[in-house]
Amino acid sequence: MNSFRLTATSICIILFSFVLFVGGLAPYYLFYIFSFALIIPLIHNIIIFTSIEGTVKVPDGFLYTGDKIEIEYLVKNKSRLSAPYIEIKSNITRLLTGKDMENNILSLGPKAAFTNKDTITLNKRGYYHLGEIDVIIHDVFTFYSFHKRIKSKASLLVYPEIINLSTLKITADNKSGELLTENSLFQDRNNISTFRDYREGDSIKTIHWKLTAKNDTAIVKEFENRVNTNVVIFLDNEASLFKDDVDRRLEDKSVDTALSIINYCLIQNIEVILETQNEGRYIRIEGKEKSDVKPYLEELTRFSGNGVLPIDSLILAQLDTISKGSTIIKISPRLDKTMGAIGIESKLKKLNPLFIAITDIENKTGYINPLIEKRLLQEGIPIHIIDYKTSIKEVLEVHNG
């Protein structure tokens, strides 16, 4: 294509120079023919350019990472002329999956349309403004190229996949409440869990006399153990921590970790609070039941490493206002001296800190100070390190189950 343009330009210059300095019927004749040969494809391309229209259709409803969807593209030639060479490029697939799709090269007859359907797997959570297609219109010699962007209002909200945890250790206070626990100190005498044979050391008050008489052996009642608790999750998104985040890996792992804990708490009817920020806007979401999950999903879907303020200052400012006995969880790509100070201060205020450090070893992002890690563990403060390629379920269940 470049050689053709160079050749055509050279011929045009030669002919024009010959006409200008030599003159004569034949040079003018050749110059006019050659000029028409260049102008007609240009006019043709302009007509096609003004006549091309298109749309993008995407599915409605709730979509999650891992779902397969079908995206439909429609490009229509409304002109009475044929479009001999059209190239259709779209970045929608790359936006949703991180993979490039091949361009479609075709020709469209008068009033003809081209429809293409791509089935893709959603790999990335987020809110995506879609519907932009780049249509490149060429003449038959590919001398001219006109670019036309076709936009539509199509958009997708892709929720992060919810990782279901079967166990998670959440420390509670000594009050009757809602969370099931293994400590018999918190037995709820109004709710019988099961019956079993009497064992030495069982209280006489737990014997079920009617079943004992019926079975000719001592049967005791076991009660559900329930306590009050609440969890406060501080999700770090300070911009400086994510400046080298490759393909949003730290962001996505932070979101998946926070959502897995939130989902577990809501299923167990544990009050859970999420605190983070969006640029300079402070965000706080509270819930206690499974039906409360949607606001968390909405916010975590849009989560980005764009925070203006260090989240440590937010935590320190709230330590005096958080109920004693609460579990505070900080999820961050950084484990440093400040986090160590927060852990010790939290313990002094009768809170239960738990720190989760997010890393991406492959791309050398995330920071863990080994001395701080050792000191916190010595203080009895749990620390979990979750790498981008590590299973969240395995880490949290193995350490907490």
N, C-alpha and C positions, 0 to 999 in steps of 0.2 A: 504494500500500500504506500509506503514512504517513497519507494523507487518510482512508482507511478506518479505520485504528486511532483516529485523532483523533475521527472521527464516532462510532464505536462507544463510545469512552470517554465522550464527551460525553452520548450517549443513556443510558448506564449511570448516570452521575452524576445526570442529570435524573430518571430513573425512581426511583432509590433515594431521592433527596431528596423526590420527590412521595409515595412510599410512607411515608416516615418522618414527614413533617409533615402530610400530608393524609389518607392511608389510603384505604380503599374497595376494593371487589372488583375493579374494572377495572384500577386501577393495579397491584395485586398480580399480577393475571393477566398483564398486559403485562411486568411485571418478571420473573416466572418464565419466561415464554417466551423473553425476551431472554437471561436467564441460561443457560438450556439451550442456546440457540444458540451461546453462547460456550464452554460447558463441553464439549459433545459433540465439537467439533473438537479441543479440547485433549486429551481422552482418546484420541481417534483417533490423534493425533500421537504420544502417549506409547507406544501399542501398536506403532505402526510403528517408532518409535525403538528399542524393545527388540528388534524382530524383524529389523532390517537387519543383514546380514553381508556381508563382502567379502574378496577376495583380490587379490594382484598377482603376476603371473608374469613373470619376466625370464629371458633366455637364460643358459645356463651356459657355461663355457669361457673362453678368453682373448679379451679384447676390447681393441681399440686405438682411439685417436682417429681419427675418419673412418669407422669401421665403421657400417653400418646395422643396427639391431636392431628387434625387435618387442616391445612391452610390452603385456601383456594385463591388463585390469581386469575383475573380476567383482563385481557388486553384486546381492545376492539378498534378496528380501522373503519371509521365512519365515512371515509372518502370514497368517491367513485373510481379512484385510481388504485392500482395495486401497490402494496408496499413490498418491494423486492427483497429487502434485506433488513431484518429487525433483530436486534439482540436485546434480550430481557435479563436484567440483573436485579437481584434482590439480596439485601443483607439481613432479612428477617430471620432466616434459618440460622445464620451465624449468631445473631443476637440472642436467640433462644437456646441454641445448643453448643455454640462455640465452634461449629464446623461450617466450612464453606460448601455451598451447593454449586453445581455446574450451571453456567448460564444457558438460557434457551436461545438458539439461533433459528430463525424461521422467516418465512415470507407470508404475508397476509393479502388475500385477494380483496376486491372491492366489497365493502360492507361485511367483511369477515371478522371473526373473533377467534382468539386463542385462549383456551382455559387449561390451567395446569393445577394439579393437586399434589401437595407434598405432605407425606405423613412423617412427623418428626416426634422425637421424645424430648420432653422438656427437661433440660439439665440444670437450669438456673432459676432460682426464685427471683421475683422482682416484679415491678410494674413497668410494662413495656408499651411505649407508643409505637404502634406498627403502621402498616399500610403504605409504606413508601417503596415504590418500584422505580428503577432507572431503566428507561427504554431508550436504546441507542438506534437511531435511524440512519442507514447508509444508502447511498445510491449504488447502482449496479457495479460501478468501478471502485466503490469504497473511497471515492475522492473526498466526499463531504460526510461529516458525522454530526448529527444533531442529537443532543441529550434532552430528554424530557422526563421530569420526575412526576410520577403519578402518586398523589397522596390521598389517603382516606382517613376517617376518624377511628379506624380499628385500633383496639388496644387489648392487652392481656394482663391480668393480675394472676401471677403464678405463686401460690403459697408454698412455703417450704414443706417438705415431707415431715410428718410427725413421727418421731421415733418413740415407740412405746417401751417404757421401762417397767419391768416386773417388780423391781425392788429399788429402793433409794432410802438411805439413812437420813432422816430429818430429826434433829434433836428437838425435844418438846419440853414445856414447863410442867409443873406439878399441879395441873388443874383438870378437873373432869371436862371432857370435850369430845372432839370428833375423830381424831386420828387414831387408827389402830396401832397398838404398840405391843411389845413383848413383855413389858414390865407389869407384874401383877399389882404393883402399888396403885395403878390407875384403873383397876377393875370397875366396870359399870355393872352394878348389881341388877339393873333393870333389863339387861340384855344377855340372855343365855346363849353362849356360843355352841356348846356341845355337852354330851354326857360321857362319863368314863367310869371305869372301876376305881374304887377307893384305893389310895396309896398311903403308906405310912407318912404322917406329917400333914395330911389334909385336914382342914378345919372341919369340925363337926357341923358347923353352920352351912357348909356347902353340900351336905348329904341330901339327896332327893329321896324322902322317906317313902313316897308311894312307889317309885320304881324299885327301891331297895326291897320292899315287901313283896313286890311282884316277881322279882328275879332271884330272891333268896340270897342276894349278895349286895354288898354296899355299893351304891352308885352315887357319884358326886356330880355337881353341876360345875361347868366351866363357863366363865363370863368373858365377854368381850372386853379387851383392854383399850380404853380410849383416853386421849389427852387433847388439850388445846395446843395448837402451835400456829405459827405463821412464818412465811418465808419471804424475804426481801431479796430480789435479784438486781444487782447493779451491773448493767451490761455496758462495758466500756467501748466507746467509739471515738475517742479522741483522734483527730485527723492525723496527727504526727505518727501515730502507731500503725497507720494503715497506708502510709505513702508508698511503701514498697510492696504492697499486697498484690501478688500475682493472680490475675483472673479472679479476684475477690475471694480468694481461698479463706483468709482469716475471717472475713465478714461472714461468709456462709457457715463456717464451722462454729463461730460464735452464736449465730442465729439458731442453728440446729441444736446446739447444747442447751441454750436457754429454753427453747421450745420443748425439748424433751423433759426438762425439769418442771416447767410450767404445766405441761399436760399431765404428768404424774401427780402433781399436787392437786390439780382440779379434779382428777378422777377420785382421789382420796378425800375430797372435800377439805383440803388444806387451803387456808387463805394464802394467796401468793400475790406479791406486788412486784411489778417490773418497773425499774427506773433506768432511763437512758436519756439521750438527747438527739435531736435532729438539727444539725448546725447549732444555732443558739437557742433553739426551742426545747424547753424541759418537757419530758414525757413521763407520765406516771399512769400505770394501768393496774387495777385491782380486780380480783375475782376469787371465787371460792367453789364454784360448781363447774361441771363439765360443759354446761351450756354457755359459760362465760369465755370460751376459748377464742371466739371470733375477733374481739378487739386486739388480743395479743397477736393473732395471725396477721391482721391488717398492718399492724405497726412493724412487726418483724419482717414482713415481706418487703417493706420499703426501707429497712435498716441499711444504713450506709456509714462507712468510716469517715464521717464529716463533722464530728463533734468539735465545738469551739473550746469548751472548758475541760480541764482534767476532771475525770469522774471522782477522783480521790477527794477533791474538795467537797463534792456533793455528799459523799459517804460520811466524811468527818463532821459535816454540818448537821447530819441527821442521827448520829449515834445516840444522842441524848433523847431523841423523840421516839426511837424504836422500842417496842415493848421488850422488857427483860425476858430472856429465854428464847427469843426469836432466833432463827437461823438467817444469817446474812451471807449471800453468795455473790462473790465478785467474779465475773467472767471477763478476762482481759488477755491480750497478747503480751502483757508485760508483768513480770514478777520481780519487784525491786524493793528498795528500802521503804518507800512510802507504803507499799502494800504490807510489808512487815509491821510497820508502825500501826497500821489500821487493824491488823490481826490482834496485836497485843492490847491495843486500846479497846477493841471489841470485847475481848475476854474480861478485861477489868470492869466493863459495864454490864457484865452478866449476859452477854450475847454469845451466839455460837457461830463463829466465822467459818466459812468454807471457801477456798480459793480454787478457781479453775483457770489454768494457763493454756491459751490456745497458741499452737505453733505450726509452722510449715517448714519442716527441716529441709525438705528438698530445695526450697528456694531461700533458705536461711533467713526467714522472717519469724518474728516473735522473740522475746528476750526473757531469759530466766537467770536470776542471780542465784547460783548454787548455795552461797553462804546464807542468803535469806531463806531459801527453801529449807535448808537444814535447821535453821533457828526456829522457824515456824513449826516444823515437825516436832522439834524438841518441846515446844510449848503446847503440843497436843492439838495443833490446828491442821485439819486435813488439807492436803494440796493434791489436785489431780491435774496431770499434764495430758492434754488431748491434742495430738498432731492431726493435721489435715487428713492423713491417710489412716488414722486410728479409728476404730469403732467406738462411738460414744456409748453405745449400749454396754459393750464389754467393760470399758473403763469404769463407768458409774455403777454398774451392777456388781462387778468383781470387788471393787473397793468398798461398796456400801451394802451389798446384799448379805 
